[in-house]
């Protein structure tokens, strides 16, 4: 928000107190409010996209993941999620790679 206001103030200062500045003032306020609204909507859309993108992580682990965890001897709780299983498998693979 500060960025928009600073730009508006800069424009008004450059115009001075001429008739155009008075006419533009209302338009600048309207434009700033529109941009702030767009910014808020964009932020909300990004939050929703991120939430949907990671929704799979909350599902129960797949049989393949459970098999892999057993194969690599990783202990886990009975209701492990896909995300937790994926993280554990990745961690184990990275540890093996480092050795």
N, C-alpha and C positions, 0 to 999 in steps of 0.2 A: 504494500500500500504506500509506504513512504516513497518508493521509487516513482510511482505515478504522480504523487503530490509534488515531489521535487521537480519533475518534468513540467507539470502544469505551472508551478510557480516560476520556473525559468522562462517559459513561454510568455506568461503575463508580464514579467519584468522586461523582456525584450520588446514587448508591444507598448509598454508604458501605460499612460492613462488616456490613450486615444479612444475614439468611439468604437473601434474594432475590438479593443480589449474588453470593453464592457459587454459587447455582444457575444464574444467568444467565451467569457467566464462561465456562463451557464452551460454552454456546449462542452467545455472542458470537464466540468463537474459530472455531467451526464456520461461522458466518455470514460472517465475514471471509474464511475460506478459500474458501467458495463464491463470494463476490463476486470474489475474485482470480482464481478459475478462469474465471468468466464474462468478466471483463475480458480475460484472455489469449485465450480463444476468440474474442471479438469482434475483438480486434486481428488475430488470424490470419485470420479471415474477411475483414476489410477488406483485408489484404495480398493475399489470393487474388483478391478482386474487382478490385482495382486492377491486378493482374497480367493477369487475363483481359481487362480493359477495354482495355489497351494492347497486347495480343498482336498485333493487326493491324499495328502499326507495324513489326514484324519481317518481314512478308511482302514479297515482291518488288513493286516499283512496278508499277502497272497501266499498260496501254498508253496510257490517257487521260492519266495523269500524265506519262509519258515524252513524249507528244506536246506537252503543255502546257510542259514544261521546254524542249523544242526550240523551240517557238513564241516563248517569252520569252527565248531565247538564254542559258539557264543551263547551264553545264557541270557534269557529274556523272560519277561512276564507273559502270561497266557494271552492277554489281550493287547499285544503289541500292535502298533499301527504301521501302515505302509511307510510313513515318513521315518519313524523310529528304526524300523528294520533297514530301510535304505541307508540311513546314517550309519548304523552299526556295520553293515556290509561294506560301505565305502571306507569307513575308518579301518576296518580289518585289511582291506585291499591296500590302502595307503601304508599301513604298518608293514605289510609283507613287502611292498615295493621298496621301502626304506632300508630293509635288511640286506 
